[in-house]
Amino acid sequence: MKQELAVRIRRAMPDWFTPALLLMIVMAWLYPGPGLASGSFSLKSLGNYGISVIFFLYGLRLSFFQLVKSVSHWRLHLVIQSVTFLLFPLLLLMVRWMFDATQYWELWLGVFFLAALPSTVSSAVVMVSLAGGNVPGAVFNATVSSMAGIVITPLWMGVVTETGSGDGSFAPVVARLGYQILIPLVMGIILHSRLGGPAIRYKNFTRYFDQSVILIIVYTSFSSSFNNGSFEGFGPEVILTLLLALLGLFLLVNIAIVAFVRLLRLPGEDLITALFCGSTKSLMHGSVMARVLFNGAASGGVMLLPVLLYHAMQLAITGVMSQRFAADRKPAVEK
């Protein structure tokens, strides 16, 4: 009983990463200097190098044999990928007219950037496992979403940024995606048969490395935004409104997922997988893509703000959801 209570308390407590993200934002506000510096060994350059290493390590851990085995469950995959890359962005496009030519345009663009991101990888799979869902389906969809997002997210952002800003700067973005993300990812996949075992075995170390790179990106992005006054006019009421809007988006997407799953008559474990994989968004991809797509722009922190808020919110809500699903399914399993 004591051991079970300790486990529940440990799961309920936030990990070190969420407070560290908040600390990076505060540090960027108080001491933006290091985040503004340039050079081969600056924090900005280290963040760029780290992006390539993250995707190389991700490629090392990918097993296409396992992915191929899960392809046949296409109805579940259709629900999750459609919600992730179609429903989310389309919902934001429906309200775009409210923010055009206003001081909150960049904030809407940040929420749209969030909507265009792939789903989470590790946290979604963990939550599905705890809730008693379809774990192989979660692994497949998280992996496919992560890889597809490398192409789909920039395409969606190209639609709204080119028509909104008219700068026509999408070609350099494609080039940066190629040498910073796609080439390291492909190299990792090629070397999976030789180095995949150690990469999977030491995945805790690689997770800490990923998180460290994200912290650097968050700090440098917010340093630039604070230094250029990008957050002027964003008082507590704006942040609260943004948080409520993100909560509404999360709930609306979950309602749609339940409707789609019932329409396709998928079993209960697939519903769990669709909820956790379809409604969550990847902070890792958000941080990396923001650095590549916006390339150190002054508004980089504004682009990341909705991603950070949604990340904290989805962790809290999905944690409660996983425990509720696990409690509801436990009696059925015991029978």
Backbone as numpy.savetxt, mean C-alpha at the origin, in Angstrom:
# Nx Ny Nz CAx CAy CAz Cx Cy Cz
-4.24 -19.86 29.91 -5.07 -18.66 29.91 -4.20 -17.40 29.91
-3.16 -17.39 30.76 -2.27 -16.23 30.83 -1.54 -16.03 29.51
-1.11 -17.16 28.92 -0.38 -17.07 27.66 -1.28 -16.53 26.55
-2.54 -16.99 26.53 -3.48 -16.52 25.52 -3.77 -15.03 25.70
-3.88 -14.58 26.98 -4.11 -13.16 27.26 -2.92 -12.32 26.80
-1.72 -12.83 27.02 -0.53 -12.11 26.60 -0.46 -11.96 25.10
-0.86 -13.02 24.39 -0.86 -12.97 22.92 -1.86 -11.93 22.42
-3.05 -11.89 23.04 -4.06 -10.93 22.62 -3.61 -9.50 22.88
-2.96 -9.28 24.02 -2.45 -7.94 24.34 -1.38 -7.53 23.35
-0.50 -8.46 23.00 0.58 -8.16 22.07 0.03 -7.83 20.70
-1.02 -8.55 20.25 -1.61 -8.27 18.95 -2.34 -6.94 18.94
-2.92 -6.56 20.06 -3.68 -5.31 20.14 -2.77 -4.09 20.14
-1.53 -4.25 20.61 -0.60 -3.13 20.68 -0.01 -2.85 19.30
0.13 -1.55 18.94 0.73 -1.23 17.65 2.20 -1.60 17.62
2.71 -1.99 16.46 4.12 -2.31 16.36 4.93 -1.01 16.31
6.25 -1.15 16.26 7.12 0.03 16.31 7.02 0.89 15.07
6.57 0.31 13.96 6.63 0.99 12.68 5.67 2.18 12.60
4.45 2.03 13.09 3.48 3.12 13.02 3.93 4.34 13.82
4.37 4.19 15.08 4.92 5.36 15.78 6.14 5.95 15.09
6.96 5.08 14.46 8.14 5.58 13.74 7.74 6.45 12.56
6.66 6.09 11.87 6.17 6.92 10.78 5.76 8.31 11.27
5.05 8.34 12.39 4.66 9.62 12.97 5.88 10.43 13.39
6.88 9.76 13.93 8.11 10.44 14.34 8.82 11.06 13.13
8.84 10.35 12.00 9.48 10.89 10.79 8.78 12.17 10.32
7.45 12.21 10.43 6.71 13.40 10.03 7.04 14.57 10.95
7.10 14.29 12.25 7.45 15.34 13.22 8.87 15.84 12.97
9.80 14.90 12.73 11.19 15.28 12.47 11.30 16.12 11.19
10.50 15.75 10.17 10.51 16.53 8.93 10.00 17.94 9.15
9.06 18.09 10.07 8.52 19.41 10.40 9.53 20.24 11.19
10.20 19.61 12.16 11.13 20.34 13.02 12.51 20.51 12.39
13.01 19.45 11.74 14.37 19.45 11.18 14.36 18.94 9.74
13.90 19.75 8.81 13.80 19.28 7.42 15.14 19.24 6.68
16.17 19.87 7.22 17.44 20.01 6.53 18.00 18.74 5.92
18.21 17.68 6.73 18.78 16.44 6.16 17.94 15.84 5.04
16.64 16.05 5.09 15.78 15.51 4.05 15.80 16.31 2.77
16.35 17.54 2.83 16.42 18.39 1.65 17.76 18.29 0.93
18.75 17.73 1.61 20.10 17.66 1.05 20.13 16.75 -0.18
21.04 17.04 -1.09 21.21 16.22 -2.29 22.66 15.73 -2.36
22.90 14.77 -3.23 24.23 14.20 -3.33 24.17 12.69 -3.34
25.30 12.06 -3.66 25.34 10.60 -3.79 25.02 9.87 -2.50
25.35 10.49 -1.36 25.16 9.82 -0.08 24.12 10.52 0.79
23.27 11.31 0.16 22.19 11.97 0.90 21.08 10.99 1.19
20.15 11.39 2.07 19.02 10.51 2.39 18.14 10.27 1.15
18.02 11.27 0.30 17.22 11.09 -0.92 17.84 10.00 -1.80
19.16 10.05 -1.96 19.83 9.04 -2.79 19.74 7.66 -2.15
19.90 7.60 -0.83 19.79 6.31 -0.14 18.39 5.73 -0.32
17.38 6.59 -0.28 16.02 6.12 -0.51 15.85 5.56 -1.91
16.45 6.21 -2.90 16.37 5.72 -4.28 17.06 4.37 -4.44
18.26 4.23 -3.83 18.96 2.94 -3.88 18.12 1.86 -3.19
17.52 2.24 -2.06 16.73 1.28 -1.29 15.53 0.77 -2.05
14.91 1.62 -2.89 13.77 1.20 -3.70 14.16 0.02 -4.59
15.32 0.13 -5.24 15.77 -0.94 -6.14 16.04 -2.23 -5.37
16.65 -2.09 -4.18 16.96 -3.28 -3.37 15.67 -3.95 -2.90
14.67 -3.16 -2.51 13.39 -3.72 -2.06 12.78 -4.62 -3.13
12.73 -4.14 -4.36 12.10 -4.93 -5.42 12.98 -6.08 -5.89
14.30 -5.96 -5.75 15.16 -7.10 -6.04 14.89 -8.22 -5.02
14.80 -7.87 -3.75 14.52 -8.87 -2.71 13.12 -9.45 -2.87
12.17 -8.60 -3.29 10.81 -9.09 -3.52 10.79 -10.11 -4.65
11.55 -9.84 -5.71 11.65 -10.80 -6.81 12.27 -12.11 -6.38
13.25 -12.05 -5.50 13.89 -13.28 -5.00 12.89 -14.18 -4.28
11.91 -13.57 -3.61 10.96 -14.36 -2.82 9.78 -14.88 -3.63
9.67 -14.48 -4.90 8.52 -14.89 -5.72 8.69 -16.30 -6.26
7.65 -17.09 -6.15 7.64 -18.44 -6.72 6.50 -18.53 -7.72
6.81 -18.51 -9.00 5.77 -18.57 -10.02 5.08 -19.94 -10.05
5.74 -20.96 -9.56 5.10 -22.28 -9.49 3.89 -22.24 -8.56
4.05 -21.58 -7.42 2.94 -21.45 -6.49 1.83 -20.58 -7.07
2.20 -19.54 -7.83 1.20 -18.68 -8.42 0.36 -19.43 -9.45
1.02 -20.22 -10.29 0.32 -20.96 -11.34 -0.70 -21.92 -10.73
-0.37 -22.51 -9.59 -1.27 -23.46 -8.94 -2.57 -22.80 -8.50
-2.56 -21.49 -8.28 -3.75 -20.80 -7.77 -4.56 -20.08 -8.84
-4.14 -20.17 -10.09 -4.80 -19.43 -11.17 -6.24 -19.86 -11.37
-6.55 -21.14 -11.15 -7.87 -21.68 -11.48 -9.02 -21.05 -10.69
-8.72 -20.45 -9.53 -9.78 -19.87 -8.70 -10.09 -18.45 -9.21
-10.49 -18.34 -10.49 -10.53 -17.05 -11.18 -11.61 -16.10 -10.67
-12.71 -16.62 -10.14 -13.78 -15.72 -9.69 -13.34 -14.88 -8.49
-12.62 -15.50 -7.56 -12.09 -14.75 -6.42 -11.09 -13.71 -6.90
-10.20 -14.11 -7.81 -9.20 -13.18 -8.33 -9.86 -12.00 -9.05
-10.92 -12.29 -9.79 -11.63 -11.24 -10.52 -12.20 -10.19 -9.57
-12.80 -10.65 -8.47 -13.37 -9.71 -7.50 -12.28 -8.83 -6.91
-11.21 -9.44 -6.43 -10.17 -8.69 -5.73 -9.46 -7.71 -6.65
-9.04 -8.16 -7.82 -8.29 -7.28 -8.72 -9.18 -6.18 -9.31
-10.45 -6.47 -9.55 -11.36 -5.46 -10.07 -11.60 -4.36 -9.03
-11.78 -4.77 -7.79 -11.97 -3.78 -6.72 -10.71 -2.95 -6.54
-9.56 -3.61 -6.52 -8.29 -2.92 -6.26 -7.96 -1.89 -7.33
-8.09 -2.26 -8.60 -7.59 -1.41 -9.66 -8.68 -0.72 -10.49
-9.96 -1.07 -10.28 -11.04 -0.41 -11.03 -12.00 0.34 -10.11
-12.57 -0.36 -9.14 -13.58 0.28 -8.29 -13.00 1.44 -7.49
-11.87 1.23 -6.84 -11.25 2.31 -6.06 -11.04 3.58 -6.90
-10.30 3.50 -8.01 -10.08 4.73 -8.80 -11.36 5.34 -9.36
-12.30 4.50 -9.81 -13.53 5.03 -10.39 -14.36 5.79 -9.36
-14.36 5.32 -8.13 -15.08 6.04 -7.07 -14.50 7.43 -6.87
-13.17 7.55 -6.95 -12.54 8.86 -6.78 -12.77 9.75 -7.98
-12.78 9.17 -9.17 -13.03 9.98 -10.37 -14.43 10.57 -10.36
-15.37 9.89 -9.71 -16.75 10.38 -9.65 -16.88 11.70 -8.88
-15.94 11.95 -7.96 -16.02 13.18 -7.15 -14.93 14.17 -7.53
-14.21 13.89 -8.61 -13.10 14.79 -8.99 -13.58 16.21 -9.25
-14.75 16.38 -9.84 -15.27 17.70 -10.18 -15.37 18.62 -8.98
-15.48 18.03 -7.78 -15.61 18.84 -6.58 -14.29 19.51 -6.19
-13.16 19.02 -6.72 -11.85 19.49 -6.27 -11.04 20.17 -7.37
-11.49 20.10 -8.61 -10.79 20.78 -9.71 -10.70 22.28 -9.43
-9.50 22.84 -9.66 -9.27 24.29 -9.52 -9.55 24.79 -8.10
-9.36 23.94 -7.10 -9.50 24.36 -5.70 -8.17 24.14 -4.98
-8.07 24.67 -3.77 -6.83 24.51 -3.00 -6.63 23.07 -2.52
-7.66 22.23 -2.66 -7.57 20.85 -2.20 -7.34 19.87 -3.36
-6.96 20.39 -4.54 -6.73 19.52 -5.69 -5.63 18.50 -5.40
-4.52 18.96 -4.83 -3.41 18.03 -4.55 -3.80 17.00 -3.51
-4.68 17.38 -2.58 -5.14 16.42 -1.59 -6.01 15.35 -2.25
-6.88 15.77 -3.16 -7.66 14.77 -3.92 -6.73 13.88 -4.72
-5.70 14.46 -5.33 -4.75 13.70 -6.11 -4.05 12.66 -5.24
-3.77 13.03 -3.97 -3.17 12.08 -3.04 -4.10 10.92 -2.72
-5.40 11.21 -2.57 -6.37 10.14 -2.32 -6.53 9.27 -3.56
-6.50 9.89 -4.74 -6.58 9.10 -5.97 -5.35 8.21 -6.11
-4.19 8.74 -5.74 -2.96 7.94 -5.75 -3.12 6.72 -4.84
-3.69 6.93 -3.65 -3.99 5.82 -2.75 -4.91 4.81 -3.43
-5.95 5.30 -4.10 -6.93 4.41 -4.74 -6.32 3.59 -5.86
-5.27 4.11 -6.51 -4.65 3.41 -7.64 -3.58 2.42 -7.21
-3.27 2.37 -5.92 -2.21 1.48 -5.43 -2.66 0.02 -5.37
-1.72 -0.91 -5.41 -2.05 -2.33 -5.20 -2.36 -2.60 -3.74
-2.86 -3.79 -3.46 -3.19 -4.15 -2.08 -1.93 -4.53 -1.31
-2.08 -4.63 -0.01 -0.96 -5.03 0.83 -0.57 -6.49 0.55
0.63 -6.85 0.96 1.11 -8.21 0.74 1.10 -8.98 2.06
2.06 -8.69 2.91 2.23 -9.50 4.13 1.06 -9.35 5.10
0.63 -8.10 5.36 -0.43 -7.91 6.36 -1.75 -8.53 5.91
-2.06 -8.46 4.61 -3.30 -9.06 4.12 -3.29 -10.56 4.30
-2.16 -11.19 3.98 -2.06 -12.64 4.12 -2.16 -13.05 5.59
-1.51 -12.29 6.46 -1.56 -12.59 7.90 -2.98 -12.48 8.42
-3.69 -11.40 8.06 -5.06 -11.21 8.52 -5.98 -12.31 8.01
-5.82 -12.70 6.75 -6.64 -13.78 6.19 -6.39 -15.07 6.94
-5.13 -15.34 7.26 -4.79 -16.55 8.01 -5.43 -16.54 9.40
-5.33 -15.40 10.10 -5.91 -15.29 11.44 -7.44 -15.44 11.41
-8.06 -14.94 10.33 -9.52 -14.96 10.25 -10.07 -16.27 9.72
-9.20 -17.17 9.25 -9.66 -18.44 8.72 -10.11 -18.39 7.28
-9.50 -17.51 6.49 -9.87 -17.38 5.08 -9.04 -18.26 4.16
-9.15 -18.00 2.88 -8.45 -18.76 1.84 -7.03 -18.20 1.71
-6.08 -18.79 2.42 -4.71 -18.27 2.46 -4.02 -18.37 1.10
-4.08 -19.53 0.39 -3.45 -19.57 -0.94 -4.01 -18.50 -1.88
-5.32 -18.25 -1.81 -5.92 -17.21 -2.63 -5.40 -15.83 -2.25
-5.17 -15.61 -0.94 -4.64 -14.34 -0.48 -3.21 -14.13 -0.98
-2.40 -15.17 -0.91 -1.02 -15.08 -1.37 -0.98 -14.77 -2.86
-1.81 -15.48 -3.64 -1.85 -15.26 -5.09 -2.24 -13.83 -5.41
-3.34 -13.35 -4.83 -3.84 -12.03 -5.18 -2.94 -10.91 -4.68
-2.35 -11.08 -3.50 -1.43 -10.06 -3.00 -0.21 -9.95 -3.90
0.29 -11.10 -4.37 1.46 -11.10 -5.24 1.14 -10.52 -6.61
0.04 -10.97 -7.21 -0.35 -10.47 -8.53 -0.65 -8.98 -8.47
-1.35 -8.55 -7.42 -1.66 -7.13 -7.26 -0.39 -6.30 -7.15
0.57 -6.81 -6.38 1.82 -6.10 -6.19 2.58 -5.92 -7.50
2.61 -6.97 -8.31 3.32 -6.90 -9.59 2.54 -6.05 -10.60
1.22 -6.21 -10.65 0.42 -5.44 -11.60 0.44 -3.95 -11.27
0.53 -3.63 -9.99 0.54 -2.23 -9.58 1.72 -1.45 -10.12
2.81 -2.13 -10.40 3.99 -1.46 -10.96 3.64 -0.80 -12.29
2.71 -1.39 -13.02 2.29 -0.85 -14.31 0.99 -0.04 -14.20
0.00 -0.60 -13.48 -1.33 0.01 -13.46 -1.35 1.33 -12.70
-0.67 1.39 -11.55 -0.67 2.63 -10.76 -0.13 3.82 -11.55
1.03 3.70 -12.20 1.50 4.83 -13.01 0.56 5.19 -14.17
-0.09 4.18 -14.76 -1.04 4.47 -15.84 -2.21 5.31 -15.34
-2.77 4.93 -14.20 -3.87 5.72 -13.63 -3.40 7.14 -13.30
-2.21 7.26 -12.70 -1.70 8.59 -12.33 -1.40 9.40 -13.58
-0.97 8.73 -14.66 -0.73 9.43 -15.91 -2.01 10.04 -16.46
-3.13 9.36 -16.26 -4.42 9.88 -16.74 -4.78 11.18 -16.05
-4.68 11.22 -14.72 -5.15 12.40 -13.98 -4.10 13.50 -13.92
-2.82 13.17 -13.91 -1.81 14.22 -13.81 -1.59 14.90 -15.15
-1.62 14.16 -16.24 -1.42 14.79 -17.55 -2.59 15.67 -17.93
-3.81 15.18 -17.63 -4.97 16.02 -17.96 -5.14 17.15 -16.97
-4.62 16.95 -15.73 -4.77 18.00 -14.72 -3.68 19.04 -14.78
-2.41 18.64 -15.05 -1.32 19.60 -15.03 -0.82 19.95 -16.40
-1.04 19.01 -17.37 -0.64 19.29 -18.72 0.86 19.34 -18.94
1.68 18.78 -18.04 3.12 18.88 -18.18 3.70 17.81 -19.10
2.90 16.75 -19.41 3.34 15.73 -20.34 4.62 15.04 -19.93
4.84 14.85 -18.64 6.12 14.33 -18.14 6.04 12.86 -17.79
5.21 12.11 -18.50 5.04 10.71 -18.14 6.17 9.83 -18.66
6.83 10.21 -19.75 7.92 9.40 -20.30 9.08 9.22 -19.32
9.55 10.30 -18.65 10.61 10.10 -17.65 10.18 9.19 -16.50
8.89 9.22 -16.18 8.38 8.34 -15.12 8.54 6.89 -15.53
8.20 6.58 -16.78 8.35 5.21 -17.28 9.81 4.77 -17.23
10.71 5.68 -17.57 12.14 5.35 -17.52 12.58 5.06 -16.10
12.14 5.88 -15.15 12.51 5.64 -13.75 11.93 4.33 -13.24
10.70 4.03 -13.64 10.10 2.76 -13.26 10.93 1.59 -13.78
11.45 1.74 -14.98 12.23 0.66 -15.58 13.50 0.35 -14.82
14.33 1.37 -14.59 15.62 1.08 -13.96 15.58 1.01 -12.44
14.55 1.61 -11.81 14.49 1.54 -10.35 13.68 0.36 -9.84
12.67 -0.09 -10.59 11.75 -1.11 -10.09 11.74 -2.37 -10.96
11.45 -2.21 -12.25 11.24 -3.39 -13.10 12.51 -4.21 -13.29
13.64 -3.58 -13.57 14.88 -4.34 -13.78 15.30 -5.08 -12.51
15.32 -4.43 -11.33 15.64 -5.18 -10.11 14.67 -6.32 -9.83
13.37 -6.09 -10.10 12.37 -7.13 -9.87 12.64 -8.34 -10.77
12.87 -8.10 -12.05 13.13 -9.19 -12.99 14.41 -9.94 -12.62
15.44 -9.20 -12.21 16.69 -9.84 -11.79 16.45 -10.76 -10.59
15.63 -10.30 -9.65 15.32 -11.12 -8.49 14.57 -12.38 -8.86
13.60 -12.24 -9.78 12.83 -13.41 -10.22 13.75 -14.43 -10.91
14.68 -13.94 -11.73 15.60 -14.82 -12.43 16.47 -15.60 -11.45
16.87 -14.93 -10.35 17.77 -15.55 -9.39 17.03 -16.29 -8.27
15.67 -16.39 -8.39 14.88 -17.02 -7.32 15.33 -18.46 -7.04
15.61 -19.22 -8.10 15.98 -20.64 -7.91 17.27 -20.80 -7.13
18.15 -19.81 -7.20 19.44 -19.91 -6.51 19.45 -19.22 -5.15
18.82 -18.05 -5.08 18.89 -17.25 -3.86 17.55 -17.09 -3.15
16.50 -17.70 -3.70 15.18 -17.54 -3.10 15.08 -18.11 -1.70
15.75 -19.26 -1.47 15.70 -19.89 -0.15 16.19 -18.97 0.96
17.42 -18.43 0.86 17.90 -17.50 1.90 17.04 -16.25 2.03
16.51 -15.74 0.89 15.68 -14.54 0.96 14.40 -14.79 1.75
13.82 -15.97 1.58 12.60 -16.34 2.32 12.94 -16.64 3.78
14.06 -17.31 3.99 14.46 -17.69 5.35 14.75 -16.46 6.22
15.32 -15.43 5.62 15.65 -14.22 6.37 14.69 -13.08 6.04
13.42 -13.44 5.84 12.45 -12.43 5.45 12.21 -11.38 6.53
12.44 -11.72 7.81 12.30 -10.73 8.87 13.31 -9.61 8.70
14.55 -9.97 8.34 15.56 -8.95 8.10 15.17 -8.07 6.92
14.70 -8.69 5.84 14.31 -7.91 4.67 13.10 -7.02 4.98
12.21 -7.48 5.87 11.07 -6.64 6.26 11.55 -5.39 6.99
12.53 -5.54 7.89 13.07 -4.38 8.58 13.78 -3.43 7.61
14.44 -4.01 6.61 15.08 -3.17 5.60 14.03 -2.38 4.82
12.96 -3.06 4.39 11.88 -2.39 3.68 11.31 -1.23 4.50
11.05 -1.49 5.76 10.47 -0.47 6.62 11.42 0.71 6.81
12.71 0.43 6.91 13.70 1.50 7.06 13.72 2.40 5.83
13.64 1.80 4.65 13.61 2.59 3.41 12.35 3.44 3.36
11.22 2.88 3.77 9.97 3.63 3.78 10.08 4.83 4.71
10.70 4.64 5.87 10.87 5.75 6.82 11.71 6.87 6.20
12.75 6.51 5.48 13.58 7.52 4.81 12.77 8.28 3.77
11.97 7.55 3.00 11.16 8.19 1.95 10.13 9.12 2.57
9.47 8.68 3.64 8.48 9.52 4.32 9.13 10.79 4.85
10.30 10.65 5.47 10.99 11.81 6.05 11.38 12.81 4.96
12.00 12.34 3.88 12.44 13.27 2.82 11.25 13.89 2.10
10.18 13.12 1.88 9.00 13.66 1.20 8.34 14.76 2.02
8.15 14.51 3.31 7.52 15.50 4.16 8.45 16.69 4.42
9.76 16.46 4.43 10.70 17.58 4.58 10.52 18.57 3.45
10.43 18.05 2.22 10.24 18.91 1.05 8.90 19.65 1.12
7.85 18.95 1.54 6.52 19.57 1.59 6.45 20.64 2.66
7.00 20.37 3.83 7.00 21.37 4.90 7.85 22.57 4.51
8.99 22.33 3.88 9.90 23.41 3.49 9.27 24.32 2.45
8.41 23.77 1.59 7.79 24.56 0.53 6.38 25.04 0.88
5.96 24.79 2.10 4.66 25.27 2.54 3.47 24.58 1.91
3.65 23.32 1.51 2.57 22.60 0.83 1.39 22.31 1.75
1.62 22.32 3.07 0.55 22.00 4.01 -0.14 23.24 4.57
0.18 24.41 4.04 -0.48 25.63 4.50 -1.98 25.56 4.20
-2.78 25.84 5.19 -4.23 25.74 5.05 -4.80 24.39 5.40
-3.91 23.42 5.71 -4.37 22.08 6.11 -4.44 22.02 7.63
-5.51 22.59 8.20 -5.67 22.56 9.64 -6.22 21.23 10.12
-6.42 21.11 11.45 -6.95 19.86 12.03 -8.29 19.45 11.43
-9.12 20.44 11.06 -10.43 20.10 10.50 -10.29 19.45 9.13
-9.29 19.85 8.37 -9.07 19.24 7.06 -8.60 17.80 7.21
-7.68 17.58 8.15 -7.16 16.23 8.40 -8.27 15.32 8.89
-9.12 15.84 9.79 -10.24 15.04 10.30 -11.23 14.71 9.18
-11.52 15.68 8.34 -12.42 15.43 7.21 -11.83 14.39 6.27
-10.53 14.49 6.03 -9.86 13.51 5.18 -9.95 12.12 5.78
-9.73 12.01 7.07 -9.81 10.71 7.74 -11.20 10.12 7.65
-12.22 10.93 7.84 -13.60 10.46 7.73 -13.92 10.03 6.30
-13.39 10.79 5.33 -13.62 10.42 3.92 -12.96 9.09 3.60
-11.77 8.86 4.11 -11.08 7.60 3.89 -11.82 6.45 4.56
-12.37 6.70 5.74 -13.17 5.69 6.41 -14.41 5.35 5.60
-15.06 6.37 5.04 -16.22 6.13 4.19 -15.86 5.35 2.94
-14.69 5.65 2.36 -14.22 4.91 1.19 -13.99 3.45 1.53
-13.37 3.20 2.68 -13.11 1.83 3.13 -14.41 1.06 3.31
-15.39 1.67 3.95 -16.67 1.00 4.20 -17.41 0.75 2.89
-17.41 1.72 1.99 -18.11 1.58 0.71 -17.51 0.43 -0.11
-16.19 0.34 -0.13 -15.53 -0.73 -0.88 -15.85 -2.09 -0.26
-15.88 -2.18 1.05 -16.20 -3.45 1.70 -17.63 -3.88 1.42
-18.55 -2.92 1.39 -19.94 -3.25 1.05 -20.02 -3.80 -0.37
-19.27 -3.17 -1.29 -19.25 -3.63 -2.69 -18.67 -5.03 -2.79
-17.61 -5.31 -2.01 -17.00 -6.64 -2.04 -17.99 -7.70 -1.59
-18.71 -7.43 -0.51 -19.70 -8.38 -0.02 -20.76 -8.64 -1.09
-21.19 -7.59 -1.78 -22.20 -7.74 -2.84 -21.66 -8.59 -3.99
-20.41 -8.33 -4.39 -19.82 -9.10 -5.49 -19.67 -10.58 -5.13
-19.21 -10.83 -3.91 -19.00 -12.21 -3.46 -20.32 -12.97 -3.41
-21.37 -12.32 -2.93 -22.68 -12.97 -2.88 -23.23 -13.20 -4.27
-22.99 -12.24 -5.18 -23.46 -12.40 -6.55 -22.81 -13.61 -7.23
-21.54 -13.82 -6.95 -20.81 -14.95 -7.54 -20.92 -16.22 -6.71
-21.62 -16.14 -5.57 -21.85 -17.28 -4.69 -20.54 -17.96 -4.26
-19.61 -17.14 -3.81 -18.34 -17.67 -3.31 -18.50 -18.08 -1.85
-17.72 -19.06 -1.37 -17.84 -19.52 0.01 -17.32 -18.49 1.01
-17.54 -18.77 2.30 -17.19 -17.83 3.36 -15.71 -17.51 3.43
-14.85 -18.53 3.22 -13.41 -18.25 3.30 -12.95 -17.33 2.17
-13.63 -17.38 1.03 -13.30 -16.48 -0.07 -13.76 -15.05 0.23
-14.89 -14.91 0.93 -15.35 -13.59 1.35 -14.30 -12.93 2.24
-13.76 -13.69 3.19 -12.73 -13.16 4.09 -11.53 -12.69 3.28
-11.08 -13.52 2.34 -9.92 -13.19 1.53 -10.18 -11.95 0.68
-11.37 -11.86 0.09 -11.70 -10.71 -0.75 -11.74 -9.42 0.07
-12.26 -9.50 1.29 -12.33 -8.30 2.13 -10.95 -7.79 2.51
-10.06 -8.70 2.92 -8.76 -8.27 3.40 -7.80 -7.92 2.25
-7.95 -8.57 1.12 -7.06 -8.29 -0.02 -7.61 -7.19 -0.92
-8.92 -7.01 -0.94 -9.50 -6.03 -1.85 -9.60 -4.63 -1.29
-9.71 -4.49 0.03 -9.95 -3.16 0.61 -8.70 -2.52 1.19
-7.58 -3.24 1.23 -6.36 -2.69 1.80 -5.43 -2.17 0.71
-4.58 -1.23 1.08 -3.63 -0.63 0.14 -2.21 -0.68 0.73
-1.24 -0.85 -0.15 0.14 -1.09 0.27 0.89 0.21 0.56
1.33 0.36 1.80 2.15 1.51 2.18 3.52 1.43 1.50
4.07 0.22 1.40 5.37 0.07 0.77 5.33 0.55 -0.68
4.34 0.09 -1.45 4.22 0.54 -2.83 3.89 2.03 -2.90
3.07 2.51 -1.96 2.75 3.93 -1.95 3.97 4.80 -1.76
4.81 4.43 -0.81 6.03 5.21 -0.54 6.97 5.17 -1.73
7.18 3.96 -2.26 8.10 3.80 -3.39 7.57 4.51 -4.63
6.29 4.30 -4.96 5.72 4.91 -6.15 5.69 6.43 -6.05
5.45 6.96 -4.85 5.46 8.41 -4.68 6.82 8.98 -5.01
7.89 8.29 -4.57 9.24 8.76 -4.87 9.52 8.70 -6.37
9.08 7.63 -7.02 9.36 7.46 -8.45 8.47 8.37 -9.30
7.17 8.40 -9.01 6.23 9.15 -9.84 6.38 10.65 -9.68
6.59 11.12 -8.45 6.64 12.56 -8.21 8.07 13.08 -8.10
9.05 12.19 -8.02 10.47 12.51 -8.15 10.90 13.70 -7.29
10.57 13.63 -6.01 11.01 14.67 -5.08 10.24 15.97 -5.18
9.05 15.97 -5.78 8.26 17.19 -5.90 7.89 17.72 -4.52
7.66 19.01 -4.48 7.34 19.64 -3.19 6.07 19.07 -2.57
5.17 18.55 -3.40 3.90 18.02 -2.90 3.99 16.55 -2.52
5.20 15.99 -2.47 5.35 14.56 -2.17 4.73 14.17 -0.85
4.87 15.03 0.17 4.28 14.74 1.47 2.77 14.74 1.42
2.19 15.66 0.62 0.74 15.71 0.47 0.24 14.43 -0.19
0.99 13.93 -1.17 0.61 12.69 -1.84 0.61 11.51 -0.88
1.55 11.52 0.07 1.69 10.40 1.00 0.74 10.48 2.19
0.24 11.66 2.50 -0.60 11.82 3.70 -1.81 10.89 3.68
-2.63 10.82 2.60 -3.75 9.87 2.61 -3.30 8.42 2.73
-2.16 8.08 2.14 -1.65 6.71 2.22 -1.32 6.35 3.67
-0.67 7.26 4.38 -0.30 7.01 5.78 -1.54 6.90 6.66
-2.51 7.79 6.47 -3.73 7.74 7.28 -4.50 6.45 7.00
-4.60 6.08 5.74 -5.33 4.85 5.37 -4.61 3.63 5.93
-3.27 3.65 5.90 -2.49 2.54 6.43 -2.81 2.30 7.90
-2.78 3.37 8.71 -3.08 3.23 10.13 -4.51 2.77 10.35
-5.45 3.32 9.58 -6.85 2.98 9.74 -7.11 1.53 9.36
-6.54 1.06 8.24 -6.81 -0.31 7.79 -6.21 -1.33 8.74
-5.06 -1.02 9.35 -4.49 -1.94 10.33 -5.41 -2.10 11.53
-5.95 -0.98 12.02 -6.83 -1.03 13.18 -8.13 -1.78 12.87
-8.76 -1.47 11.74 -10.05 -2.06 11.42 -9.92 -3.53 11.04
-8.94 -3.86 10.19 -8.79 -5.26 9.78 -8.35 -6.14 10.94
-7.63 -5.56 11.90 -7.27 -6.33 13.09 -8.51 -6.76 13.86
-9.46 -5.83 14.02 -10.72 -6.15 14.71 -11.53 -7.14 13.87
-11.56 -6.92 12.56 -12.32 -7.81 11.67 -11.79 -9.25 11.71
-10.46 -9.40 11.72 -9.88 -10.74 11.73 -10.25 -11.49 13.00
-10.25 -10.80 14.13 -10.62 -11.45 15.39 -12.10 -11.84 15.38
-12.94 -10.98 14.80 -14.37 -11.27 14.75 -14.65 -12.47 13.85
-14.02 -12.51 12.68 -14.19 -13.64 11.78 -13.69 -14.93 12.43
-12.55 -14.84 13.10 -11.99 -16.03 13.75 -12.92 -16.55 14.83
-13.53 -15.65 15.59 -14.45 -16.06 16.65 -15.72 -16.68 16.08
-16.20 -16.12 14.96 -17.43 -16.65 14.34 -17.21 -18.01 13.71
-16.01 -18.25 13.17 -15.75 -19.50 12.46 -15.23 -20.60 13.38
-14.79 -20.25 14.57 -14.22 -21.23 15.49 -15.21 -22.33 15.88
-16.46 -21.99 16.23 -17.41 -23.07 16.57 -17.64 -24.01 15.41
-17.69 -23.46 14.17 -17.92 -24.33 13.01 -16.75 -25.27 12.80
-15.53 -24.79 13.04 -14.33 -25.63 12.88 -14.31 -26.72 13.94
-14.70 -26.38 15.16 -14.66 -27.34 16.26 -15.67 -28.46 16.06
-16.80 -28.13 15.38 -17.80 -29.18 15.13 -17.25 -30.27 14.22
